[in-house]
Each structure stands twice: as structure tokens, then as C-alpha cells.
Amino acid sequence: MKTQLAIELSENAVRFASIEDGVVQAVDNFIFKDKIDYRYKEQLDKIFSEKGYKEMVFDEYSLSWYSTFSTILPNNVFAETNLEALFILCFSEVVPHNNIDYNRIPELGIVNAFAIPLWVKSFFVIKFPRIVIQHEGSHLLHGIFSGSTFNFQAVIILHETSFNLMITYENGLQFYSHFNFDSIDDVVYNFIFSVQQKNLLGHAGNLIISAGVGSNDQQAIELKLKLASLTDLKTCKISINSHLILNYQTLCV
């Protein structure tokens, strides 16, 4: 039996899951109370101690980091890109070089460049030297393109105040981005607008909604009900899978 500790992490929350032979067995969710670098480590140490993660031994360890500072670009463009300048261009934010990382998505010939605080790696790599750390979007891309992507498919991963949206069609990545939101109506609007811009509104296919780390199933249920009521999505199968990223982490170790 192969075991894995899969972790979903953001600046707002953390989720731990034990996985046995690819099946999620147990999930623990925690919201961070203090959002200062050294206090993140203190809170995580407390969780590890209380939940016994220090004593547990797993065959594999993986972590999915989420932030809206994520952008994808072709391999050839990435090779000639100054990442600090790229983040200023994309997000109007200065991100220190040491806080920028990237994951290659070879099946698509692209790279996902993203910002990740130093405390994340310093904490988890010391704890688990063999841990695989990737951005949530990278796990999503690897996972979706490990299956069929010919028909229209969209994935919405909800977080506390933002969401990740990916759209695929005819074996290609049509859209990948992040949006902030104040209410579920904002999610509905941005999703419909993005699909409409790609001339895919009304296509039969699948829409997966996932409650990411820091979100909850109630948000996902509310979003599903609102989208299911729209005439333009009547031919689209809408489902909720809040273990989506946990399951996709099994493909990236």
C-alpha cells in the first residue's frame, strides 16, 4: 500500500489529507489566525504536534500552494523572460527574485510562474526533504490534461475571496486565470464572461466546482445552484469535487 501526505496551502488556510493507494482517507482543515511569516510556522508547528503529523511516516509528500500571483507562458518565451519584470507587468507588483518559482508543464509546452513566500519552503522542506511543491494551477493543468480534453470542460476552484478558472476545449488550454470576488454573483459573472469571450457558451460539456483551501462546500453549492439555473448552461453537466487538487497531487510525486 502506497501512502501520501497531501497538503493544500494558501496565506489564509491549510488542508492536510492522508491518501492511501490514490484514495483520500482523512482531511483536516485549519484557518490561519495570524498572517505573519514567523507566526505561520508557529501555527503549523502546533498543528503538526496536535495532529501527530510529526510521528507519521508516508511514502510520498506533496504540497499545492495557492495564490493569485500565477501566470503561464510558452517555454520559449519563459527562457528569455525576466521573471521580476514579468510580475510587474502582469500584477503591478514587485516580487523579490527569491519569492518566485515555476513549474514546467511539458505536456502543454508551457511554464507556470508564480510567487511563493520563503517561509513555505523553509518550513516544509526542512520537515519533509522529499516533498514536491507545486502551484495549485500546475496540479490542475497536469490533472486535467492527463485525461480527455476534447470536449468543453471548465474548472472553478473557489478560495476565500478569489478563484482559479481554467477552460479546455479540443485538446487545448483555452483559458487560465484568477479572479477576486466579493460574492458568488461575481464568480458567475466572470465565468460566463470568460466562456463567452471564447465563443464556448452553450457548448455541451463538464463544469467542475471545487472548494479550495480556505473555502467551504456551502460556497460551492451556492455557485452550482446559480449556474445550473442559467439557460446557457443547460447542456453542461455541473458537479462539485472538493478533493480535486488532493487527487491530482497523486499524479505529481
PARO-818893 format. One record per residue (C-alpha): residue number from 1; x negated, y negated, z. Coordinates in Angstrom, 1 decimal, always signed. Last residue first. Layout:
N
DRENFI; num; east; north; up
DRENFI; NUM; X; Y; Z
...
***
This chain:
253
DRENFI; num; east; north; up
DRENFI; 253; -5.1; -12.8; -7.0
DRENFI; 252; -2.8; -14.8; -9.3
DRENFI; 251; +0.0; -12.4; -10.2
DRENFI; 250; +1.1; -11.9; -6.6
DRENFI; 249; +1.4; -15.7; -6.3
DRENFI; 248; +4.3; -15.5; -8.7
DRENFI; 247; +6.5; -13.7; -6.1
DRENFI; 246; +5.8; -16.4; -3.5
DRENFI; 245; +6.5; -19.1; -6.1
DRENFI; 244; +9.9; -17.6; -6.9
DRENFI; 243; +10.9; -16.7; -3.4
DRENFI; 242; +13.6; -19.4; -3.3
DRENFI; 241; +15.4; -17.8; -6.3
DRENFI; 240; +18.7; -19.5; -7.1
DRENFI; 239; +20.6; -18.8; -10.4
DRENFI; 238; +22.1; -20.7; -13.3
DRENFI; 237; +23.0; -18.8; -16.5
DRENFI; 236; +23.4; -21.4; -19.3
DRENFI; 235; +26.3; -21.3; -21.7
DRENFI; 234; +28.4; -23.6; -19.6
DRENFI; 233; +25.5; -26.1; -19.2
DRENFI; 232; +26.9; -28.8; -21.5
DRENFI; 231; +30.3; -28.6; -19.8
DRENFI; 230; +28.8; -29.6; -16.4
DRENFI; 229; +30.3; -27.9; -13.3
DRENFI; 228; +27.5; -25.4; -13.0
DRENFI; 227; +25.0; -28.3; -12.6
DRENFI; 226; +26.9; -29.7; -9.6
DRENFI; 225; +27.3; -26.3; -7.9
DRENFI; 224; +23.7; -25.3; -8.5
DRENFI; 223; +22.4; -28.6; -7.1
DRENFI; 222; +24.5; -28.1; -3.9
DRENFI; 221; +23.2; -24.5; -3.5
DRENFI; 220; +19.6; -25.6; -3.9
DRENFI; 219; +20.0; -28.4; -1.4
DRENFI; 218; +21.5; -25.9; +1.0
DRENFI; 217; +18.7; -23.4; +0.4
DRENFI; 216; +16.2; -25.7; +2.0
DRENFI; 215; +13.3; -28.0; +1.0
DRENFI; 214; +9.9; -28.4; +2.7
DRENFI; 213; +8.3; -25.6; +0.8
DRENFI; 212; +10.3; -25.0; -2.4
DRENFI; 211; +14.0; -24.2; -2.7
DRENFI; 210; +14.1; -22.7; -6.1
DRENFI; 209; +16.6; -23.3; -9.0
DRENFI; 208; +16.3; -21.1; -12.1
DRENFI; 207; +18.1; -22.1; -15.3
DRENFI; 206; +18.5; -19.5; -18.0
DRENFI; 205; +19.5; -19.6; -21.6
DRENFI; 204; +22.2; -20.7; -24.0
DRENFI; 203; +21.4; -24.0; -25.6
DRENFI; 202; +23.8; -26.9; -24.8
DRENFI; 201; +21.1; -29.5; -24.2
DRENFI; 200; +17.9; -28.4; -25.9
DRENFI; 199; +17.3; -31.5; -28.0
DRENFI; 198; +14.0; -32.1; -26.1
DRENFI; 197; +15.2; -35.5; -24.9
DRENFI; 196; +18.5; -33.9; -23.8
DRENFI; 195; +16.6; -31.4; -21.6
DRENFI; 194; +14.8; -34.3; -19.9
DRENFI; 193; +17.9; -36.4; -19.5
DRENFI; 192; +19.9; -33.5; -18.0
DRENFI; 191; +17.2; -32.7; -15.5
DRENFI; 190; +16.6; -36.3; -14.5
DRENFI; 189; +20.4; -36.9; -14.0
DRENFI; 188; +21.0; -33.7; -12.0
DRENFI; 187; +18.0; -34.3; -9.8
DRENFI; 186; +19.1; -37.9; -9.1
DRENFI; 185; +22.6; -36.5; -8.2
DRENFI; 184; +20.9; -34.3; -5.6
DRENFI; 183; +20.0; -37.5; -3.7
DRENFI; 182; +17.0; -39.7; -3.1
DRENFI; 181; +14.7; -38.2; -5.8
DRENFI; 180; +11.1; -38.2; -6.9
DRENFI; 179; +10.3; -36.5; -10.2
DRENFI; 178; +7.6; -34.1; -11.3
DRENFI; 177; +6.6; -33.0; -14.8
DRENFI; 176; +6.3; -30.1; -17.3
DRENFI; 175; +8.2; -30.0; -20.6
DRENFI; 174; +8.4; -27.9; -23.8
DRENFI; 173; +6.0; -25.1; -23.0
DRENFI; 172; +6.2; -22.7; -25.9
DRENFI; 171; +7.4; -19.2; -26.6
DRENFI; 170; +10.5; -20.4; -28.4
DRENFI; 169; +11.6; -22.5; -25.5
DRENFI; 168; +10.2; -23.5; -22.1
DRENFI; 167; +11.2; -26.2; -19.6
DRENFI; 166; +9.5; -27.0; -16.3
DRENFI; 165; +10.7; -29.3; -13.6
DRENFI; 164; +9.0; -29.9; -10.2
DRENFI; 163; +11.0; -31.7; -7.5
DRENFI; 162; +10.6; -34.6; -5.1
DRENFI; 161; +12.0; -35.8; -1.7
DRENFI; 160; +11.9; -32.7; +0.5
DRENFI; 159; +11.0; -30.2; -2.3
DRENFI; 158; +13.1; -28.6; -5.0
DRENFI; 157; +11.6; -26.4; -7.7
DRENFI; 156; +13.6; -26.7; -10.9
DRENFI; 155; +12.9; -24.1; -13.6
DRENFI; 154; +14.2; -24.2; -17.2
DRENFI; 153; +14.6; -21.5; -19.8
DRENFI; 152; +15.6; -21.6; -23.5
DRENFI; 151; +15.0; -18.3; -25.2
DRENFI; 150; +11.5; -17.3; -26.4
DRENFI; 149; +9.8; -17.3; -23.1
DRENFI; 148; +9.6; -13.6; -22.2
DRENFI; 147; +7.5; -12.7; -19.3
DRENFI; 146; +3.9; -13.5; -18.0
DRENFI; 145; +4.6; -17.0; -19.3
DRENFI; 144; +6.9; -17.8; -16.4
DRENFI; 143; +4.5; -16.6; -13.8
DRENFI; 142; +1.3; -18.2; -15.0
DRENFI; 141; +3.2; -21.5; -15.5
DRENFI; 140; +4.8; -21.4; -12.1
DRENFI; 139; +1.6; -20.4; -10.3
DRENFI; 138; -0.1; -23.4; -12.0
DRENFI; 137; +2.7; -25.7; -11.1
DRENFI; 136; +2.4; -24.7; -7.5
DRENFI; 135; -1.3; -25.7; -7.5
DRENFI; 134; -3.8; -23.0; -7.0
DRENFI; 133; -5.9; -21.7; -4.1
DRENFI; 132; -7.1; -18.0; -4.1
DRENFI; 131; -8.3; -17.0; -0.6
DRENFI; 130; -11.5; -14.9; -0.4
DRENFI; 129; -13.1; -17.0; +2.3
DRENFI; 128; -10.0; -16.7; +4.5
DRENFI; 127; -10.1; -18.9; +7.6
DRENFI; 126; -13.0; -21.0; +6.4
DRENFI; 125; -11.4; -21.2; +3.0
DRENFI; 124; -8.1; -22.2; +4.7
DRENFI; 123; -9.1; -25.1; +6.8
DRENFI; 122; -11.8; -26.8; +4.6
DRENFI; 121; -9.7; -26.2; +1.5
DRENFI; 120; -6.6; -27.9; +2.8
DRENFI; 119; -8.5; -30.6; +4.8
DRENFI; 118; -10.1; -31.8; +1.5
DRENFI; 117; -6.8; -33.1; +0.3
DRENFI; 116; -5.5; -31.8; -3.1
DRENFI; 115; -5.0; -33.8; -6.3
DRENFI; 114; -4.2; -32.0; -9.5
DRENFI; 113; -5.5; -31.1; -13.0
DRENFI; 112; -3.6; -28.3; -14.7
DRENFI; 111; -5.6; -27.1; -17.7
DRENFI; 110; -4.3; -25.9; -21.0
DRENFI; 109; -4.9; -23.1; -23.6
DRENFI; 108; -1.5; -21.6; -22.9
DRENFI; 107; -2.6; -18.1; -21.9
DRENFI; 106; -5.8; -19.6; -20.5
DRENFI; 105; -4.0; -21.6; -17.8
DRENFI; 104; -7.1; -23.2; -16.2
DRENFI; 103; -6.6; -24.6; -12.7
DRENFI; 102; -7.9; -28.0; -11.6
DRENFI; 101; -9.2; -29.9; -8.6
DRENFI; 100; -9.4; -33.5; -7.5
DRENFI; 99; -9.9; -34.5; -3.9
DRENFI; 98; -13.7; -34.5; -4.1
DRENFI; 97; -13.5; -37.0; -7.0
DRENFI; 96; -11.6; -39.5; -4.9
DRENFI; 95; -8.0; -40.3; -6.2
DRENFI; 94; -7.3; -43.9; -7.2
DRENFI; 93; -3.6; -44.1; -8.0
DRENFI; 92; -1.8; -45.6; -11.0
DRENFI; 91; -0.3; -42.2; -11.5
DRENFI; 90; -1.2; -41.1; -15.0
DRENFI; 89; -3.8; -43.7; -16.0
DRENFI; 88; -5.4; -43.8; -12.5
DRENFI; 87; -5.3; -40.0; -12.4
DRENFI; 86; -7.0; -39.8; -15.8
DRENFI; 85; -9.7; -42.3; -14.8
DRENFI; 84; -10.6; -40.0; -11.8
DRENFI; 83; -10.5; -37.0; -14.0
DRENFI; 82; -13.0; -38.3; -16.6
DRENFI; 81; -11.9; -36.3; -19.7
DRENFI; 80; -14.1; -34.8; -22.4
DRENFI; 79; -13.6; -31.1; -21.4
DRENFI; 78; -10.0; -31.7; -20.5
DRENFI; 77; -9.2; -32.8; -24.0
DRENFI; 76; -10.5; -29.6; -25.5
DRENFI; 75; -8.6; -27.5; -22.9
DRENFI; 74; -5.3; -29.2; -23.5
DRENFI; 73; -3.8; -31.4; -20.7
DRENFI; 72; -1.6; -30.8; -17.7
DRENFI; 71; -0.8; -33.3; -14.9
DRENFI; 70; -0.4; -32.9; -11.1
DRENFI; 69; -0.1; -35.6; -8.5
DRENFI; 68; +3.4; -34.6; -7.4
DRENFI; 67; +2.0; -32.4; -4.7
DRENFI; 66; +2.3; -28.7; -4.0
DRENFI; 65; -0.4; -26.3; -3.0
DRENFI; 64; +0.2; -22.5; -3.5
DRENFI; 63; -2.1; -20.4; -1.4
DRENFI; 62; -3.3; -16.8; -1.8
DRENFI; 61; -4.8; -14.1; +0.4
DRENFI; 60; -5.3; -10.4; -0.5
DRENFI; 59; -5.9; -7.1; +1.2
DRENFI; 58; -4.4; -8.5; +4.5
DRENFI; 57; -5.6; -8.3; +8.1
DRENFI; 56; -3.6; -9.8; +10.9
DRENFI; 55; -5.3; -11.0; +14.1
DRENFI; 54; -5.5; -14.7; +13.2
DRENFI; 53; -2.0; -14.5; +11.7
DRENFI; 52; -0.6; -13.8; +15.2
DRENFI; 51; +2.5; -16.0; +14.9
DRENFI; 50; +1.6; -18.2; +17.9
DRENFI; 49; -2.1; -18.4; +17.1
DRENFI; 48; -1.8; -19.1; +13.4
DRENFI; 47; +1.0; -21.6; +14.1
DRENFI; 46; -1.2; -23.5; +16.7
DRENFI; 45; -4.1; -23.5; +14.3
DRENFI; 44; -1.9; -24.9; +11.6
DRENFI; 43; -0.8; -27.8; +13.9
DRENFI; 42; -4.3; -28.6; +14.9
DRENFI; 41; -5.5; -28.5; +11.2
DRENFI; 40; -2.7; -30.8; +10.1
DRENFI; 39; -3.6; -33.1; +13.1
DRENFI; 38; -7.1; -33.5; +11.7
DRENFI; 37; -5.8; -34.8; +8.4
DRENFI; 36; -3.0; -36.9; +9.7
DRENFI; 35; +0.6; -36.1; +8.9
DRENFI; 34; +2.0; -35.4; +12.3
DRENFI; 33; +5.3; -33.4; +12.7
DRENFI; 32; +4.6; -30.8; +10.0
DRENFI; 31; +7.6; -28.7; +9.1
DRENFI; 30; +7.3; -24.9; +9.5
DRENFI; 29; +8.7; -22.0; +7.6
DRENFI; 28; +8.1; -18.3; +8.3
DRENFI; 27; +8.9; -15.6; +5.7
DRENFI; 26; +8.9; -11.8; +6.1
DRENFI; 25; +8.8; -8.8; +3.7
DRENFI; 24; +8.3; -10.3; +0.2
DRENFI; 23; +7.8; -7.3; -2.3
DRENFI; 22; +4.7; -7.1; -4.5
DRENFI; 21; +3.3; -4.0; -2.9
DRENFI; 20; +3.7; -5.5; +0.5
DRENFI; 19; +4.0; -9.3; +0.9
DRENFI; 18; +3.8; -11.3; +4.1
DRENFI; 17; +5.0; -14.8; +3.7
DRENFI; 16; +3.9; -18.1; +5.2
DRENFI; 15; +5.6; -21.5; +4.4
DRENFI; 14; +4.1; -24.9; +5.2
DRENFI; 13; +5.6; -28.3; +5.3
DRENFI; 12; +5.4; -32.1; +4.6
DRENFI; 11; +1.9; -32.6; +3.0
DRENFI; 10; +2.6; -29.4; +1.0
DRENFI; 9; +1.8; -25.7; +1.4
DRENFI; 8; +3.1; -22.4; +0.2
DRENFI; 7; +1.2; -19.4; +1.6
DRENFI; 6; +1.0; -15.8; +0.5
DRENFI; 5; -0.6; -13.2; +2.8
DRENFI; 4; -0.9; -10.0; +0.7
DRENFI; 3; -0.7; -6.3; +1.3
DRENFI; 2; -1.4; -3.4; -1.0
DRENFI; 1; +0.0; +0.0; +0.0
***
